[in-house]
Amino acid sequence: MTSLRTVGRAGFARGVIELRQSFTTAQDLWAYLFPAVAFVVTIFFMRDHELAGTGVSLGARTLPSVLGMGLAFAGVQTIAAQLAVEREDGTLLRAKATPDGMSGYLVGKIVLVGGMSLISILLQLVPSLFLVDGVRLDAVGWLTLIWLVPLGLAATLPLGAVVGSLVDNPRNVGFITLPLFGLVAISGIFYPITAIPGWLQAVAQGFPVYWLGLGMRSAFLPDSLTVVELGHSWRLGETAGVLGLWAVAGLALAPAVLRRMARRESGSAVARRRERALQRVT
């Protein structure tokens, strides 16, 4: 118990330090600001388009959907990219060489990505609330967010860790984006899922992106908007169930995959990656 507490404290401190450092470079600040600006501009141009038969603007419906999409991207793509980069620069090898270093490393990444996700949500949400009508956040909405956000991260962070452990070249992380955007296209993020064929609806419901978007919509939008949702319901029980299954499966699989990856790390492997990186630069 003492060891777990020590690892937890060390990992938390590491995550807080990395989160603070993410505000100190232009590249990291751009990673915060560019998606937020792009999102706010999109909402601005959608604010006057009404979703047929609902009395709610398309911008108001899209706002929470994209916040849910952002959680999925942060959980999968961000941590996968960081793992790939830190395999190449030797950070993972150094973590492996210290007692309980990998456990502390993972705790730190959870704190970092969780903090970055919350900051990104605020950067997108606050200005958008001034641009669109029909969005509200009451006590029930707050309660939904309290369980939805951590459960969503628990469902996607282990998946990102698994994907990142399979990618040893940071330049290949971009390929992760393609299937993610494919899921976004069929998950009812930018338009109701009821508008797509039934077999695509079934595929979308197998992944966290759809359920995170649906859960976010339930927190911010009036119940009258369930008319464009499957089953004319927010399906919060199913949302918790599917995300919970992804979290359990990911937490069961990710440690084994990461341990296997860590065993393969060595000084010579890091040196080979650095040599390849230098060759690409020159």
C-alpha positions as a Markdown table, in Angstrom:
| # | Residue | x | y | z |
|---|---|---|---|---|
| 1 | Met | 0.0 | 0.0 | 0.0 |
| 2 | Thr | 2.9 | 2.4 | 0.8 |
| 3 | Ser | 4.5 | 1.6 | -2.5 |
| 4 | Leu | 1.3 | 2.3 | -4.4 |
| 5 | Arg | 0.8 | 5.6 | -2.5 |
| 6 | Thr | 4.4 | 6.6 | -3.3 |
| 7 | Val | 4.1 | 5.7 | -7.0 |
| 8 | Gly | 0.8 | 7.6 | -7.1 |
| 9 | Arg | 2.3 | 10.7 | -5.6 |
| 10 | Ala | 5.4 | 10.6 | -7.8 |
| 11 | Gly | 3.3 | 10.1 | -10.9 |
| 12 | Phe | 0.9 | 12.9 | -10.0 |
| 13 | Ala | 3.8 | 15.3 | -9.4 |
| 14 | Arg | 5.3 | 14.3 | -12.7 |
| 15 | Gly | 2.0 | 14.9 | -14.5 |
| 16 | Val | 1.5 | 18.3 | -12.9 |
| 17 | Ile | 5.0 | 19.3 | -13.9 |
| 18 | Glu | 4.5 | 18.2 | -17.5 |
| 19 | Leu | 1.1 | 20.0 | -17.6 |
| 20 | Arg | 2.7 | 23.2 | -16.3 |
| 21 | Gln | 5.4 | 22.9 | -19.0 |
| 22 | Ser | 2.8 | 22.6 | -21.7 |
| 23 | Phe | 2.1 | 26.3 | -21.2 |
| 24 | Thr | 5.7 | 27.3 | -21.7 |
| 25 | Thr | 6.4 | 26.6 | -25.4 |
| 26 | Ala | 4.8 | 28.1 | -28.5 |
| 27 | Gln | 4.2 | 24.7 | -30.0 |
| 28 | Asp | 2.2 | 23.4 | -27.0 |
| 29 | Leu | 0.2 | 26.7 | -26.7 |
| 30 | Trp | -0.6 | 26.3 | -30.4 |
| 31 | Ala | -1.9 | 22.8 | -29.7 |
| 32 | Tyr | -4.3 | 24.3 | -27.2 |
| 33 | Leu | -5.4 | 27.3 | -29.1 |
| 34 | Phe | -5.7 | 26.1 | -32.7 |
| 35 | Pro | -8.4 | 23.4 | -32.1 |
| 36 | Ala | -10.2 | 25.8 | -29.9 |
| 37 | Val | -10.2 | 28.7 | -32.4 |
| 38 | Ala | -11.2 | 26.3 | -35.3 |
| 39 | Phe | -14.0 | 24.9 | -33.2 |
| 40 | Val | -15.3 | 28.3 | -32.2 |
| 41 | Val | -15.2 | 29.5 | -35.8 |
| 42 | Thr | -17.2 | 26.4 | -36.9 |
| 43 | Ile | -19.8 | 27.0 | -34.2 |
| 44 | Phe | -20.1 | 30.6 | -35.2 |
| 45 | Phe | -21.0 | 29.7 | -38.8 |
| 46 | Met | -23.5 | 27.0 | -37.7 |
| 47 | Arg | -25.3 | 29.2 | -35.1 |
| 48 | Asp | -28.1 | 30.4 | -37.5 |
| 49 | His | -28.9 | 27.0 | -39.1 |
| 50 | Glu | -31.8 | 25.3 | -37.3 |
| 51 | Leu | -31.9 | 21.5 | -36.9 |
| 52 | Ala | -35.2 | 20.7 | -38.7 |
| 53 | Gly | -38.2 | 20.2 | -36.4 |
| 54 | Thr | -36.3 | 20.9 | -33.1 |
| 55 | Gly | -36.1 | 24.6 | -32.7 |
| 56 | Val | -32.5 | 24.2 | -31.8 |
| 57 | Ser | -29.6 | 25.5 | -33.9 |
| 58 | Leu | -27.1 | 23.1 | -35.5 |
| 59 | Gly | -24.4 | 25.0 | -33.7 |
| 60 | Ala | -26.0 | 24.3 | -30.3 |
| 61 | Arg | -26.2 | 20.5 | -31.1 |
| 62 | Thr | -22.6 | 20.4 | -32.4 |
| 63 | Leu | -21.1 | 22.1 | -29.4 |
| 64 | Pro | -21.4 | 19.3 | -26.9 |
| 65 | Ser | -20.9 | 16.7 | -29.6 |
| 66 | Val | -17.4 | 18.1 | -30.4 |
| 67 | Leu | -16.5 | 18.3 | -26.7 |
| 68 | Gly | -17.2 | 14.6 | -26.5 |
| 69 | Met | -15.1 | 14.0 | -29.7 |
| 70 | Gly | -12.3 | 16.0 | -28.1 |
| 71 | Leu | -12.2 | 13.7 | -25.1 |
| 72 | Ala | -11.9 | 10.7 | -27.4 |
| 73 | Phe | -9.1 | 12.3 | -29.4 |
| 74 | Ala | -7.2 | 13.3 | -26.3 |
| 75 | Gly | -7.5 | 9.8 | -24.8 |
| 76 | Val | -6.4 | 8.0 | -27.9 |
| 77 | Gln | -4.3 | 10.2 | -30.1 |
| 78 | Thr | -2.5 | 12.4 | -27.5 |
| 79 | Ile | -1.2 | 9.6 | -25.3 |
| 80 | Ala | -0.3 | 7.5 | -28.3 |
| 81 | Ala | 1.7 | 10.3 | -29.8 |
| 82 | Gln | 3.5 | 11.0 | -26.5 |
| 83 | Leu | 4.4 | 7.3 | -26.0 |
| 84 | Ala | 5.8 | 7.2 | -29.6 |
| 85 | Val | 7.9 | 10.3 | -29.1 |
| 86 | Glu | 9.2 | 9.3 | -25.7 |
| 87 | Arg | 10.2 | 5.9 | -26.9 |
| 88 | Glu | 12.4 | 7.6 | -29.5 |
| 89 | Asp | 14.0 | 10.1 | -27.2 |
| 90 | Gly | 14.7 | 7.6 | -24.4 |
| 91 | Thr | 12.3 | 8.8 | -21.8 |
| 92 | Leu | 10.6 | 5.4 | -21.6 |
| 93 | Leu | 14.0 | 3.7 | -21.2 |
| 94 | Arg | 14.8 | 6.0 | -18.2 |
| 95 | Ala | 11.4 | 5.3 | -16.6 |
| 96 | Lys | 12.0 | 1.6 | -17.0 |
| 97 | Ala | 15.4 | 1.8 | -15.3 |
| 98 | Thr | 13.9 | 3.3 | -12.1 |
| 99 | Pro | 11.9 | 1.3 | -9.4 |
| 100 | Asp | 8.2 | 1.4 | -10.3 |
| 101 | Gly | 9.2 | 3.9 | -13.0 |
| 102 | Met | 6.7 | 2.7 | -15.6 |
| 103 | Ser | 3.8 | 2.9 | -13.1 |
| 104 | Gly | 4.7 | 6.4 | -12.2 |
| 105 | Tyr | 5.1 | 7.3 | -15.8 |
| 106 | Leu | 1.6 | 6.1 | -16.7 |
| 107 | Val | 0.1 | 7.9 | -13.7 |
| 108 | Gly | 1.8 | 11.0 | -14.9 |
| 109 | Lys | 0.5 | 10.6 | -18.4 |
| 110 | Ile | -3.1 | 10.2 | -17.1 |
| 111 | Val | -2.7 | 13.4 | -15.1 |
| 112 | Leu | -1.2 | 15.2 | -18.0 |
| 113 | Val | -3.8 | 14.2 | -20.6 |
| 114 | Gly | -6.7 | 14.6 | -18.2 |
| 115 | Gly | -5.6 | 18.1 | -17.4 |
| 116 | Met | -5.0 | 19.0 | -21.0 |
| 117 | Ser | -8.5 | 17.6 | -21.9 |
| 118 | Leu | -10.2 | 19.8 | -19.2 |
| 119 | Ile | -8.3 | 22.9 | -20.3 |
| 120 | Ser | -9.2 | 22.3 | -24.0 |
| 121 | Ile | -12.9 | 21.8 | -23.1 |
| 122 | Leu | -13.0 | 25.1 | -21.2 |
| 123 | Leu | -11.2 | 26.9 | -24.1 |
| 124 | Gln | -13.8 | 25.6 | -26.5 |
| 125 | Leu | -16.9 | 25.8 | -24.3 |
| 126 | Val | -16.6 | 29.3 | -22.7 |
| 127 | Pro | -16.5 | 31.4 | -25.9 |
| 128 | Ser | -19.0 | 29.1 | -27.6 |
| 129 | Leu | -21.6 | 29.7 | -24.9 |
| 130 | Phe | -21.7 | 33.3 | -26.0 |
| 131 | Leu | -22.3 | 32.4 | -29.7 |
| 132 | Val | -25.1 | 29.9 | -29.6 |
| 133 | Asp | -28.5 | 29.8 | -27.9 |
| 134 | Gly | -30.2 | 26.6 | -26.6 |
| 135 | Val | -27.3 | 25.3 | -24.6 |
| 136 | Arg | -27.7 | 25.0 | -20.8 |
| 137 | Leu | -26.0 | 23.3 | -17.9 |
| 138 | Asp | -28.2 | 22.6 | -14.9 |
| 139 | Ala | -27.6 | 20.4 | -11.8 |
| 140 | Val | -28.4 | 17.2 | -13.7 |
| 141 | Gly | -26.0 | 18.2 | -16.5 |
| 142 | Trp | -23.2 | 18.8 | -14.0 |
| 143 | Leu | -23.8 | 15.4 | -12.4 |
| 144 | Thr | -23.6 | 13.8 | -15.8 |
| 145 | Leu | -20.3 | 15.5 | -16.5 |
| 146 | Ile | -18.9 | 14.4 | -13.2 |
| 147 | Trp | -19.1 | 10.8 | -14.1 |
| 148 | Leu | -19.0 | 11.1 | -17.9 |
| 149 | Val | -15.6 | 12.9 | -18.3 |
| 150 | Pro | -13.5 | 10.6 | -16.0 |
| 151 | Leu | -15.3 | 7.5 | -17.4 |
| 152 | Gly | -14.6 | 8.7 | -20.9 |
| 153 | Leu | -11.0 | 9.2 | -20.2 |
| 154 | Ala | -10.8 | 5.8 | -18.5 |
| 155 | Ala | -12.3 | 4.2 | -21.7 |
| 156 | Thr | -9.9 | 6.0 | -24.1 |
| 157 | Leu | -6.6 | 6.5 | -22.3 |
| 158 | Pro | -5.8 | 2.7 | -22.1 |
| 159 | Leu | -6.7 | 2.4 | -25.8 |
| 160 | Gly | -4.3 | 5.2 | -26.6 |
| 161 | Ala | -1.6 | 3.6 | -24.5 |
| 162 | Val | -2.0 | 0.3 | -26.4 |
| 163 | Val | -1.9 | 2.0 | -29.8 |
| 164 | Gly | 1.1 | 4.1 | -28.8 |
| 165 | Ser | 3.0 | 1.0 | -27.6 |
| 166 | Leu | 2.6 | -0.5 | -31.1 |
| 167 | Val | 4.0 | 2.6 | -32.8 |
| 168 | Asp | 7.7 | 3.1 | -32.5 |
| 169 | Asn | 8.0 | 6.0 | -35.0 |
| 170 | Pro | 6.3 | 9.3 | -34.1 |
| 171 | Arg | 5.9 | 10.1 | -37.8 |
| 172 | Asn | 3.4 | 7.2 | -38.1 |
| 173 | Val | 1.1 | 8.5 | -35.3 |
| 174 | Gly | -0.7 | 10.5 | -38.0 |
| 175 | Phe | -2.2 | 7.2 | -39.3 |
| 176 | Ile | -4.2 | 6.9 | -36.1 |
| 177 | Thr | -6.1 | 10.1 | -37.1 |
| 178 | Leu | -7.6 | 8.5 | -40.2 |
| 179 | Pro | -9.7 | 5.8 | -38.4 |
| 180 | Leu | -10.6 | 8.3 | -35.7 |
| 181 | Phe | -12.0 | 10.8 | -38.3 |
| 182 | Gly | -13.8 | 7.9 | -39.9 |
| 183 | Leu | -15.5 | 7.1 | -36.6 |
| 184 | Val | -16.4 | 10.8 | -36.1 |
| 185 | Ala | -18.0 | 10.8 | -39.5 |
| 186 | Ile | -20.5 | 8.0 | -38.5 |
| 187 | Ser | -20.9 | 8.9 | -34.8 |
| 188 | Gly | -23.4 | 11.7 | -35.0 |
| 189 | Ile | -20.9 | 14.4 | -34.1 |
| 190 | Phe | -21.7 | 17.0 | -36.8 |
| 191 | Tyr | -25.2 | 15.7 | -37.8 |
| 192 | Pro | -27.7 | 13.2 | -36.3 |
| 193 | Ile | -26.7 | 9.6 | -36.4 |
| 194 | Thr | -30.3 | 8.7 | -37.5 |
| 195 | Ala | -29.4 | 10.2 | -40.9 |
| 196 | Ile | -26.9 | 7.4 | -41.8 |
| 197 | Pro | -27.6 | 3.7 | -42.7 |
| 198 | Gly | -28.4 | 1.3 | -40.0 |
| 199 | Trp | -25.3 | -0.8 | -40.4 |
| 200 | Leu | -23.1 | 2.2 | -39.9 |
| 201 | Gln | -25.1 | 3.1 | -36.8 |
| 202 | Ala | -24.3 | -0.3 | -35.4 |
| 203 | Val | -20.6 | 0.2 | -36.1 |
| 204 | Ala | -20.6 | 3.6 | -34.5 |
| 205 | Gln | -22.2 | 2.3 | -31.3 |
| 206 | Gly | -19.4 | -0.1 | -30.8 |
| 207 | Phe | -16.9 | 2.7 | -30.1 |
| 208 | Pro | -16.5 | 5.4 | -27.4 |
| 209 | Val | -16.8 | 8.3 | -29.8 |
| 210 | Tyr | -20.5 | 8.0 | -30.3 |
| 211 | Trp | -21.3 | 7.5 | -26.6 |
| 212 | Leu | -19.1 | 10.4 | -25.5 |
| 213 | Gly | -20.9 | 12.7 | -28.0 |
| 214 | Leu | -24.3 | 11.4 | -26.8 |
| 215 | Gly | -23.4 | 11.8 | -23.2 |
| 216 | Met | -22.2 | 15.4 | -23.7 |
| 217 | Arg | -25.4 | 16.2 | -25.6 |
| 218 | Ser | -27.5 | 14.9 | -22.7 |
| 219 | Ala | -25.6 | 17.3 | -20.3 |
| 220 | Phe | -26.0 | 20.4 | -22.4 |
| 221 | Leu | -29.1 | 20.1 | -24.5 |
| 222 | Pro | -32.9 | 20.0 | -23.7 |
| 223 | Asp | -34.6 | 16.7 | -23.6 |
| 224 | Ser | -36.7 | 17.7 | -26.6 |
| 225 | Leu | -33.7 | 17.1 | -28.8 |
| 226 | Thr | -33.8 | 13.4 | -28.2 |
| 227 | Val | -36.2 | 13.3 | -31.2 |
| 228 | Val | -33.2 | 13.1 | -33.5 |
| 229 | Glu | -31.4 | 10.5 | -31.3 |
| 230 | Leu | -31.6 | 6.7 | -31.6 |
| 231 | Gly | -34.5 | 5.4 | -29.5 |
| 232 | His | -35.5 | 9.1 | -28.8 |
| 233 | Ser | -33.5 | 8.9 | -25.6 |
| 234 | Trp | -30.2 | 10.0 | -24.2 |
| 235 | Arg | -29.5 | 6.3 | -23.2 |
| 236 | Leu | -27.3 | 7.3 | -20.2 |
| 237 | Gly | -27.4 | 3.7 | -18.8 |
| 238 | Glu | -26.1 | 2.3 | -22.1 |
| 239 | Thr | -23.5 | 5.1 | -22.3 |
| 240 | Ala | -22.1 | 4.2 | -18.9 |
| 241 | Gly | -22.2 | 0.5 | -19.7 |
| 242 | Val | -20.4 | 0.8 | -23.1 |
| 243 | Leu | -17.7 | 3.2 | -21.8 |
| 244 | Gly | -17.3 | 1.0 | -18.7 |
| 245 | Leu | -16.7 | -2.0 | -20.8 |
| 246 | Trp | -14.1 | -0.2 | -22.9 |
| 247 | Ala | -12.4 | 1.0 | -19.6 |
| 248 | Val | -12.3 | -2.5 | -18.1 |
| 249 | Ala | -11.0 | -4.0 | -21.3 |
| 250 | Gly | -8.4 | -1.3 | -21.8 |
| 251 | Leu | -7.2 | -1.4 | -18.2 |
| 252 | Ala | -6.9 | -5.2 | -18.5 |
| 253 | Leu | -5.0 | -5.1 | -21.8 |
| 254 | Ala | -2.9 | -1.9 | -21.5 |
| 255 | Pro | -0.6 | -3.0 | -18.6 |
| 256 | Ala | 0.4 | -6.2 | -20.3 |
| 257 | Val | 1.1 | -4.5 | -23.7 |
| 258 | Leu | 3.1 | -1.8 | -22.0 |
| 259 | Arg | 5.1 | -4.2 | -20.0 |
| 260 | Arg | 5.9 | -6.1 | -23.2 |
| 261 | Met | 6.9 | -2.9 | -24.9 |
| 262 | Ala | 9.1 | -1.9 | -21.9 |
| 263 | Arg | 11.0 | -5.2 | -21.9 |
| 264 | Arg | 12.0 | -4.6 | -25.6 |
| 265 | Glu | 13.4 | -1.1 | -24.8 |
| 266 | Ser | 17.2 | -0.9 | -24.6 |
| 267 | Gly | 19.9 | 1.6 | -25.2 |
| 268 | Ser | 20.7 | 0.2 | -28.6 |
| 269 | Ala | 17.1 | 0.4 | -29.7 |
| 270 | Val | 16.9 | 4.1 | -28.6 |
| 271 | Ala | 20.2 | 4.8 | -30.4 |
| 272 | Arg | 18.9 | 3.2 | -33.6 |
| 273 | Arg | 15.8 | 5.3 | -33.5 |
| 274 | Arg | 17.8 | 8.5 | -33.0 |
| 275 | Glu | 20.1 | 7.6 | -35.9 |
| 276 | Arg | 17.1 | 7.1 | -38.1 |
| 277 | Ala | 15.6 | 10.4 | -37.0 |
| 278 | Leu | 18.9 | 12.2 | -37.7 |
| 279 | Gln | 19.1 | 10.7 | -41.2 |
| 280 | Arg | 15.6 | 12.0 | -41.9 |
| 281 | Val | 16.6 | 15.5 | -40.8 |
| 282 | Thr | 19.8 | 15.5 | -42.8 |
